[in-house]
Amino acid sequence: MYEAFYNLNTDPFRLSADHRFCFNHPSYIRAKGSVQYALYRAEGFVMVTGRSGLGKTTLAADLMASLSPDKYVVGHLVSSQLEAGDLLRMAAYAFGLGVSEQQKAHILMQLMAFLAEQRQAGLQSVLMVDEAQGLAPSALQELRRLSDLQHENQPLLQIVLLGQESLRERIRTPGMESIHQRLVAACHLEPLGPEDTMHYVRHRLEQAGWNGDPGFAPGVLPVVYRFSEGIPRRINLICSRLMLFAFLAESHTITAEDAQAVIEELGEAQLAHLRDDAGDEGASPPEGSQADSRAAGGSG
């Protein structure tokens, strides 16, 4: 809605995952590097965990876009309380296999044949499982069995698990020891700090063609950081509403007062989980700080 008014190419703060807007903050770089190392190893599991909204799905999309189709064949599925049989069927679907009416044994045979064919063609098969914390124990064990498939002493499938913090705890339980032992790499995404929040906002604006309009006055980004807690999806939510707020007022400068008004609206609408202790000291850089003015592109 506000893109044309501010001469933007696209909406910089969409909530849906888009790897074109990836922001390479330290935690993201470590996570991506861990997955790339695991893919180089071409075996076992790799696990990426983090709170909801930290960018796990974006990371998966970024990785898939970066993998050469001449070297990799990638299947991607989103878990939703899957049991073992459903997991196997969804894995087959993820690789483009039509198995809707087949029995589990037939699905497994077809999937094994497909994976062996890819290996013989010199391709590495990777299955990315998003929201993996929702998998039933039987489904996780089914994944473990899939990771054990081999052809001529070469593993046929590597598995990337992406999930919320509870996934990390589940994998550490005694019943999941067989999976834990197969982890080639594991990493945990962390929220952005105050400086990285500033860089994140500016990065997304610039990716959308921003040239300083609207400007961000001193004090805006400390409010964004404080109430988002550095979680990218919350930052997007707040900043999108800020842009809309300024557009409706036909304003070319976003102020700290605008930010506070938007936060209050979001709290009333229950669209954001705002901290009760938002005013804690040390939660954000001081208003008018160097970090804030840089993010504003010199405006205000």
Secondary structure, DSSP 8 states (H G I E B T S, - for coil): --TTTTT-SS-TT-SS--GGG----HHHHHHHHHHHHHHHHTSSEEEEE--TTSSHHHHHHHHHHHS-TTTEEEEEEE-SS--HHHHHHHHHHHTT---TT--HHHHHHHHHHHHHHHHHTT-EEEEEEETGGG--HHHHHHHHHHHT-EETTEE--EEEEEE-HHHHHHHTSGGGHHHHTTEEEEEE-----HHHHHHHHHHHHHHTT-SS-SEE-TTHHHHHHHHHTT-HHHHHHHHHHHHHHHHHTT-SEE-HHHHHHHHHHHHHHT-S---TTTT-TTSS--TT-HHHHHHTTT--
